[in-house]
C-alpha cells in the first residue's frame, strides 16, 4: 500500500529536477516524514545515505560533515547523483551554517549531491533557516494524517477518526484504551515537548508550557483570552509568555490559536485566540473519556467534530497563502473563515438538531459578502464528505 502517496510523489518530482534546492520536509512527530522520504528514494532508485540526529543530546557540525562526506562518495560513483537524507536536522548544533558551507562547496565543485532535510519546519526557520540558507531551500509541508489516509490504511470509520485522530502509530492500540492514551501522551506529546521544544528553545517555565497544552486540549474549539487562560493556569506567567508558548506548541504541530477575522491586521493580532488541537487524539487522550462515553456525550462529541473539521482546515492551509480565522460579534459566530486574497469562505459546523438559526452566518455574510457560505454537519455538507475532500474544494 502506498504511504502518503501525494507527498511522496511531490518529493520524487523535486528530486528529478536539476539540482536547485535543499529539500526540507517539515511536520510534527509521526506524520510520516522519514517513511515518505525513503519511499520516494526507493521509487527513484537513487543511491542514498540516511542518518538521524534524533537522540537526547545535540549532534555536532563534525557529525554532519561526516554524513555529508559519506553521501559525496555516492555522488562520485557511476550514477549521476547521490542523495543525503538527514533526519531531525534541527538537533545538530550550528546545522544551518554547516549545511550552507557544504552545499556551497558542492555547488562550486559541481558535486551532484541532492540533499533532503527532515524536521519541524517552523522550528527550523526560527533557528536560522531563512537567514543562513536564503535562496537555497524549499519546504514540503507534512501534516497529521487525514481521515482518508487513516481510512485507507486502517479501515477506520468516521467516528473512529473523530475520536482517535490521525496518529498512525496508535492505530494498533485502540482495542486497549489505557495503552492507547498512554502511547499518545507519553510517546508522542511528552517526547515532542521534551525533545522538540525544550531541547531547541529557551523555555523559562516548562510546567506552564505543559499546562497550556492541556488547557488547549480541554478547550479546543473554544475562544479564550490570554487573561482567562492565566486565570486557569497554576504557574504564574504573563500574556506575552503565553502567546510565545502557544506559538511553540503550534510549531510542534500540537495546538494553535486561530485569530479572529478582521480586515485590519492589528485587530487580528489583538484578538482572543480560538484554541484548536491539530489532532483530536490530543483531546481524547487528555480527557480520560473512552470511545463509548465520548460518543454518548453530545457537548464533548460536538467539540470533537468541530476540532476534526478545524484541524482538517489548519493542516490543509499549511504552506499556502490561505489564512484560517474565526469570527464572532456578540452572540453571532462563524466557526471558521478561509481567506485567500480578497476571497472569503465562511464555514459553520453544526452537530445539533436541524432548524437551529444561522444568525452568525447571516451576519458575517451581510458584513463581508463571502464567496462561499458553508454548513458542515446537520442540514449541510456531511462531516465525512468535508473531511474526505481537500480544502481546495471549500476555498472560494
Secondary structure, 3 states (H helix, E strand, C coil): CCCCHHHHHHHHHHHHCCCCCEEEEECCCCCCHHHHHHHHHHHHCCEEEEEECCCCCCECHHHHHHHHHHHHHHHCCCCCCEEEEEECHHHECCHHHHHHHHHHHHHHHCCCEEEEEEECHHHHHHCCHHHHCCCCEEEEECCCCCHHHHHHHHCCCHHHHHHHCCCHHHHHHCCCHHHHHHHHHHHHHHHHHHHHHCCCCCCCCHHHHHHHHHHHHHCCCCEECHHHHHHHCCCCCCHHHHHHHHHHHHHCCCEEEEEECCCCHHHHHHCCEEEEECCHHHHHHHHCCCHHHHHCCHHHHHHHHHHHHHHHHHHHHCCCCCEEEEEEECCEEEEEEEEECCEEEEEEEECCCCCCCCHHHHHHHHHHCCCEEEEEECCCECHHHHHHCCHHHCCC
